[in-house]
């Protein structure tokens, strides 16, 4: 009996991963043959056009995690962000803003 480690890629495993994608999404059988070339053909203008159509900055959030004493001054200095910082707890619930004291970077 031959045991193949799960991490090794071998033809049945590779084709098993791609075939369902092609079938599920109704893609042509040769979809993956030109995939890399199509990705490389995407231009900055293409990305900007799609981003402008589908992304609304007013509905977006930026999550910043780190030592508050180190990152907060830089964030507060940003014109578009500085006045709209919301501090949240580990469950994502807003918490009252308090002054950071020496040795306390939990918020």
Sine and cosine of phi, psi and omega as CSV:
sin_phi,cos_phi,sin_psi,cos_psi,sin_omega,cos_omega
0.00,0.00,0.76,-0.65,0.03,-1.00
-0.97,-0.25,0.78,-0.63,0.02,-1.00
-0.95,-0.31,0.82,-0.57,0.02,-1.00
-0.98,-0.20,0.80,-0.60,0.06,-1.00
-0.87,0.50,0.60,-0.80,-0.06,-1.00
-0.88,0.48,-0.47,0.88,-0.08,-1.00
-0.98,0.21,-0.26,0.97,-0.03,-1.00
-0.98,0.21,0.76,-0.65,0.05,-1.00
-1.00,0.05,0.80,-0.60,0.06,-1.00
-0.68,-0.74,0.39,-0.92,-0.17,-0.99
-0.72,0.69,-0.74,0.67,-0.01,-1.00
-0.89,0.47,-0.57,0.82,0.00,-1.00
-0.94,0.35,-0.70,0.71,-0.02,-1.00
-0.90,0.43,-0.77,0.64,-0.02,-1.00
-0.91,0.41,-0.52,0.86,0.04,-1.00
-0.91,0.42,-0.50,0.87,0.01,-1.00
-0.97,0.23,-0.59,0.81,-0.10,-1.00
-1.00,0.07,-0.61,0.79,-0.07,-1.00
-0.85,0.52,-0.74,0.68,0.01,-1.00
-0.87,0.50,-0.61,0.79,0.01,-1.00
-0.88,0.48,-0.70,0.71,0.00,-1.00
-0.90,0.44,-0.68,0.73,-0.03,-1.00
-0.95,0.32,-0.75,0.66,-0.06,-1.00
-0.86,0.51,-0.67,0.74,-0.06,-1.00
-0.99,-0.12,0.09,1.00,0.04,-1.00
0.90,0.44,0.58,0.81,-0.02,-1.00
-0.99,0.11,0.39,-0.92,0.05,-1.00
-0.90,0.43,0.46,-0.89,-0.03,-1.00
-0.84,0.55,-0.53,0.85,-0.04,-1.00
-1.00,-0.09,0.31,0.95,-0.07,-1.00
-0.79,0.62,-0.72,0.70,-0.07,-1.00
-0.97,0.23,-0.23,0.97,0.01,-1.00
-0.90,0.44,-0.57,0.82,-0.03,-1.00
-0.92,-0.39,0.21,0.98,-0.09,-1.00
-0.85,0.53,-0.75,0.66,-0.05,-1.00
-0.89,0.45,-0.67,0.74,0.01,-1.00
-0.89,0.45,-0.64,0.77,0.01,-1.00
-0.92,0.39,-0.63,0.78,0.03,-1.00
-0.91,0.42,-0.69,0.72,0.00,-1.00
-0.91,0.41,-0.38,0.92,-0.03,-1.00
-0.99,0.16,-0.19,0.98,0.01,-1.00
-0.93,0.37,0.77,-0.64,-0.03,-1.00
-0.98,-0.21,0.22,-0.98,0.08,-1.00
-0.85,0.52,-0.65,0.76,0.02,-1.00
-0.88,0.48,-0.63,0.78,0.05,-1.00
-0.88,0.48,-0.72,0.69,-0.02,-1.00
-0.90,0.44,-0.70,0.72,0.00,-1.00
-0.90,0.44,-0.66,0.75,0.01,-1.00
-0.88,0.48,-0.72,0.69,-0.01,-1.00
-0.94,0.35,-0.66,0.76,0.03,-1.00
-0.88,0.47,-0.69,0.72,0.01,-1.00
-0.90,0.44,-0.51,0.86,-0.01,-1.00
-0.98,0.20,-0.63,0.78,-0.17,-0.99
-0.95,-0.32,-0.30,0.95,-0.06,-1.00
-0.96,-0.29,0.78,-0.63,0.03,-1.00
-0.92,-0.38,0.96,-0.28,-0.04,-1.00
-0.82,0.58,-0.48,0.88,0.00,-1.00
-0.93,0.37,-0.31,0.95,-0.02,-1.00
-0.95,-0.31,0.21,0.98,-0.06,-1.00
-0.97,-0.24,0.38,-0.92,0.08,-1.00
-0.71,-0.70,0.52,-0.86,0.06,-1.00
-0.90,-0.43,0.81,-0.58,0.01,-1.00
-0.98,-0.18,0.83,-0.55,0.02,-1.00
-0.86,-0.51,0.80,-0.60,-0.01,-1.00
-0.85,-0.53,0.73,-0.69,0.03,-1.00
0.29,-0.96,-0.19,-0.98,0.00,-1.00
-0.96,0.29,0.93,-0.36,-0.09,-1.00
-0.83,0.56,-0.64,0.77,-0.01,-1.00
-0.87,0.49,-0.52,0.85,-0.04,-1.00
-1.00,0.09,-0.67,0.74,-0.15,-0.99
-1.00,-0.08,-0.43,0.90,-0.08,-1.00
-0.88,0.47,-0.70,0.71,-0.01,-1.00
-0.85,0.53,-0.65,0.76,0.03,-1.00
-0.91,0.41,-0.65,0.76,0.02,-1.00
-0.91,0.41,-0.68,0.74,-0.02,-1.00
-0.90,0.44,-0.44,0.90,-0.02,-1.00
-0.98,0.20,-0.20,0.98,0.00,-1.00
-0.98,0.20,0.83,-0.55,-0.05,-1.00
-0.81,0.59,-0.76,0.65,-0.10,-0.99
-0.98,0.21,-0.19,0.98,-0.12,-0.99
-0.86,-0.51,-0.63,0.78,-0.19,-0.98
-0.72,0.69,-0.59,0.81,-0.03,-1.00
-1.00,-0.05,-0.04,1.00,-0.08,-1.00
-0.87,-0.50,0.58,0.82,0.00,-1.00
-1.00,0.09,0.75,-0.66,0.06,-1.00
-0.89,-0.46,0.81,-0.58,0.05,-1.00
-1.00,-0.05,0.69,-0.73,-0.01,-1.00
-0.79,-0.61,0.36,-0.93,0.05,-1.00
-1.00,0.06,-0.14,-0.99,-0.06,-1.00
-0.90,0.44,-0.32,0.95,0.01,-1.00
-0.98,-0.17,0.09,1.00,0.02,-1.00
0.99,0.11,0.20,0.98,0.02,-1.00
-1.00,0.02,0.70,-0.72,0.00,-1.00
-0.85,0.53,0.61,-0.79,0.05,-1.00
-0.82,-0.57,0.38,-0.93,0.03,-1.00
-0.91,0.41,0.63,-0.78,0.02,-1.00
-0.99,0.16,0.75,-0.66,0.05,-1.00
-0.72,-0.70,0.31,-0.95,-0.02,-1.00
-0.94,0.34,0.70,-0.71,0.05,-1.00
-0.98,0.19,0.78,-0.62,0.03,-1.00
-0.98,-0.22,0.30,-0.96,-0.02,-1.00
-0.82,0.58,0.79,-0.62,0.05,-1.00
0.99,0.10,0.01,1.00,0.00,-1.00
-0.86,-0.50,0.97,-0.26,-0.03,-1.00
-0.86,-0.51,0.44,0.90,-0.07,-1.00
-0.95,0.31,-0.34,0.94,-0.03,-1.00
-0.88,-0.47,0.00,0.00,0.00,0.00
